[in-house]
Amino acid sequence: MPNRREFLQTGAAVSAIAANGMISGSVHALGVVPPIALKRAIYDDRYAEGRRFAAILGAQGVTTRALDGGDITRFWYEDLEPLWRREPRALAGFTQFGPMFVVEQLAAGRGMHLVLRIEHARANDGTLAHRFMGPRETLALAAGFESLHSDWPALMAALACRVGTDDSPQRSAELATLESAPSLGPSAPGAAAFVHYYRPLAEQQGYGAALDGPLYSWVVAPRASSTR
């Protein structure tokens, strides 16, 4: 098992690769467990960060699809449900909470689980907080992101491609960067749309839809025991 120093060096290597818009195809060169086979990714194209996330994954041969104003309904019926009916396959996302929550619930019925979740939210001190939940090895990769964080959506895409298949216990971690929180501009396609199946407490109390609320990078995948 690599030690902490090796993990940090690996994280720095992944960061550098992602910053150049590339992700190495050699798992062994980075010294991590074999990654999950990622073939699909969805993203909220109303955010520049979502488009960047998708561009990095697309460059690695991952099929990407933009949601409809943040709504996952059409993607589910046209693409994901037929795919999962044939075979459970890993899916990455860069979305608001609602689509991630729906995919997680639907995946559970197919022996799959949310293996990585990263919340990107504005912190009280004005920084952008990235709150990670995932396998220890994956979070160790993320530790190297602190020195190269100006293109953090690309780093999240790199991390999504490096989630291991070992099903190790999930851990939590948090990193902060100086970037502004992602926001929806008034001219964004579907800016008035809101995911109908998830109503945050603030909206229930009469406030407007949280279009500029936290975003999430995530990966849903089959459990390792079900792929052996």
URZI-V594093 format. One record per pair of residues at least 12 apart in sequence whose ideal C-beta (glycine too) atoms are under 7 Angstrom apart, sorted by the first residue. I is the first residue (numbers start at 1). J is the second residue. If there is no record, write none. Layout:
I&J  I&J
//
This chain:
2&31  6&31  7&140  7&141  7&143  8&143  8&144  10&30  10&31  10&32  10&141  10&144  11&140  11&141  11&142  11&143  11&144  11&145  12&144  12&147  13&30  14&30  14&141  14&144  14&158  14&162  15&144  15&145  15&147  15&148  15&155  16&148  17&158  18&56  18&151  18&154  18&155  18&157  18&158  19&148  19&151  19&154  21&56  21&59  21&154  23&60  23&158  23&161  32&137  32&141  32&162  32&164  33&137  33&164  33&165  33&166  34&164  34&165  35&161  35&162  35&163  35&164  35&165  36&90  36&163  36&165  36&219  36&221  37&90  38&62  38&90  38&92  38&160  38&161  39&62  39&63  39&89  39&90  40&62  40&63  40&89  40&91  41&54  41&57  41&62  41&64  41&91  41&92  41&93  42&65  42&67  42&72  42&75  42&93  42&95  42&99  43&64  43&66  43&93  43&94  43&95  44&67  44&70  44&94  44&95  44&96  45&66  46&70  46&184  46&188  46&189  46&190  46&191  47&182  47&184  47&215  49&153  49&182  49&215  50&94  52&153  52&154  53&94  53&153  53&156  53&157  53&217  56&154  56&157  57&92  57&157  57&160  60&161  65&79  67&95  67&99  68&190  69&189  69&190  69&193  70&96  70&190  70&193  70&195  71&193  71&195  72&99  72&102  84&110  88&110  88&111  88&112  88&222  90&219  90&220  90&221  91&103  91&220  92&160  92&218  92&219  93&218  94&215  94&217  95&215  95&216  96&195  96&213  96&215  97&198  97&214  97&216  98&195  98&197  98&198  99&195  100&216  100&218  101&198  102&197  103&220  104&220  107&220  111&222  111&223  111&226  112&220  112&221  112&222  112&223  113&220  113&223  114&218  114&220  115&134  115&135  115&163  115&219  115&220  115&221  116&134  116&138  116&160  116&163  116&218  116&219  117&133  117&134  117&216  117&218  118&130  118&131  118&132  118&156  118&216  118&217  118&218  119&131  119&214  119&216  120&182  120&214  120&215  121&181  121&214  122&181  123&176  127&176  127&177  127&178  128&176  128&177  128&179  128&180  128&181  129&174  129&176  130&174  130&175  130&177  131&174  132&172  132&173  132&174  133&170  133&172  134&163  134&170  135&164  135&166  135&168  135&170  136&168  136&171  137&164  137&166  137&168  138&159  138&162  138&163  138&164  139&171  139&173  141&159  141&162  142&159  142&173  142&175  145&175  146&175  149&177  152&177  152&179  156&217  160&217  160&219  163&219  163&221  165&224  166&224  167&223  167&224  167&225  182&215  183&212  184&211  184&212  191&211  194&209
//
